[in-house]
Amino acid sequence: MPTPRPHGLVRTLLIIVAAIGVCAIGLLAYHFTRPGVTVTHVVEGPVVQAFYATGTVRPRLEYPISSSVAGLVTQVLVSQGQSVKKGEPLAIVSDPNLRAEADKAKANLQTKLSFADPKTSPVLLQFDRQISATEDMLKVAKQTEERFSSLTEKNAASANDRDSAIEHMKKIWGDLESLKAQRAAKLRELQQDAETAQAATRAAEEMLDRQTLRSPIDGVVLDQPIAQGTRVEINGHVMQLADVSVQALIVRAAVDEENVAAVEIGQHVKMSLYSFPGRTFDGTVEQRYPKADPARRTFDVDVKFANPDPKLQPGMTGELAFIQQTRDNALIVPAQAVQQNAVWTINNGRLTRATTNIGIRSIERAEVTSGMSQGETVVISPLTGLKEGDRVRITATLDPKTAADLNKPITTEVFRAFQ
């Protein structure tokens, strides 16, 4: 018996279903062949424009202790990490020649002082004897002059005899005055010699005292002092001191040369130290050094703490964010949403360049000052090979914070709390 042929209506339905299936497959194929993009949304929040650097906690000033004399280190009185007071002995560098010079200077001083003392000076005593003898001669000459003057008045002696007696008296008086002047000059000379000897003795004693190295500050010994028995030259390094009180600690940051022009004295800085996980410190720029490290091409910048923690210690390391601009409430997009100096959206499945203005930009985020509203969709995946008007499909939608954090460098991970 022959098989009955399908009804005409059923056949028509089958053809329609097949056509729809072919169209659906075609549409799906077309959809999945369109370029896929990742998107996120415009949100409202804070934005910070900053650049970053690494840094180390260190004393504001360090004091190298160097030997003032050449000699042998005979005593080391402190050790690394020890606290010292200002004026406290640290080490002794001995030079036997200095002791000999000091003894020689003292002996010379005693001699000079003896020569300058009128009671013991042989030179001054000799002048005193000559002056005394001349004074006696002057007394006799005066008596002679008076006698001849009296006789001349009585015509018992000639005027020539009287005048000769007067001239003789004047000569002796002149000799006496000369001796007194010579004695005074010699006394001044001997006193000056004594003063010179005193200065030389002080200098010798100071050099002798310099053998003992003393602390110039209240501080801590930073390094291992030179070993006892070591011979050092003048200005040879012995140890390093510093004031390590928390008020004297700063962070010395290594700022890349492309950012150093943006550093300003008093600039706000956020700091995070690895020794204090999850915590940030506020600080301000205290000093910018003008010379770059020739190897790293970075500039040193000192940042002081606003409220230093008592647990801070030299040598701690961390990261710093130098704040340039901040906005508490702004429309923001992830930094990678700004491509070709514009923000891109999707309108009816097509890539569209939004008319916007960009304000503050950081590594993670960018401020949109006009042209967009909160909640709008923006493209954050690279647009390589795409142009405005191209059809695209959304393959992923990321949370705005997650999208922004994709731009965060490893070295700035610790600043996520305040970005």
C-alpha angles and dihedrals in degrees: 000000000000121000112253113247118239117267115259094243093055091050091052091051091051091052091050093049091049091050092049090050091051090049092048092050089048093050092048091048090049091048095051094045090060114097113267122227136190118230142185136177138263110253137181120244148103123311128195127195109206144139124223139227140167122243147177130225110240141153115279089234132020124198118213110209109215132177116260091200137039112248150091123312099237098170136024108192102181139043137214113291094017119138116233136188127230109276094017114141112252105175142340124234110191127207113177091203090064092059090050091049091049092050091047091050092050092050091049090049092054090052093048092047090051091051091049094050111094090211095057107020110111091201094052092043089054090052090049092054092048091047091049092050092047090049089055090049090049090052091053092046091051091051089050092050091050092050093050091046090054093047091048090055088054091045087243092120135030125253089242091061090050093048091048090053090050093050091048091051091049092050093052090047089052091050089051093051091047091052091050091050092047090050092050091049092048091049091053090048092050091046090052090050089052092049090050090050090049090053091048090050092050090049092049091048091048090052088049090050090049087069085077109070112211133193114258092201146021099266150107133281104248103189140030107282119235113277122263112258094035118133114227134187127224109294090014112156115254104165144326126247133188142170103249099178110133091248089059096049124102136171114245107208127198104223119194115244093243089061103038094088088063093057114106132181108259093020115154114252131187114210135191124188124202089227090062105047116197093013131105130200128210120226145155133228109263103174140003117204115221100216124075127223100256094214102044098027091226131131124226115239123182117217121190123211119248091207110009118205115236088230094063114121134184113264097037111134135205147132133284134207114205105209116222103167136355136193120188098198118028141136103255139185130185112276092245089061087075104082128162085003091297143085117244128211136176118248118183091339094308129112109251131189108225120220100237143143120226121217127173115012128194133172091269107029145024129207118234107208098181144000100049140067134211115285097024117139119248131185116241102172119093115276096212109157093007130110137187112291096026115136112245138172129221110243099172140010115206130199107254094240092048090049092050092047090059087074095050112113118227091245091059098044090108092063095063090102094068103029 
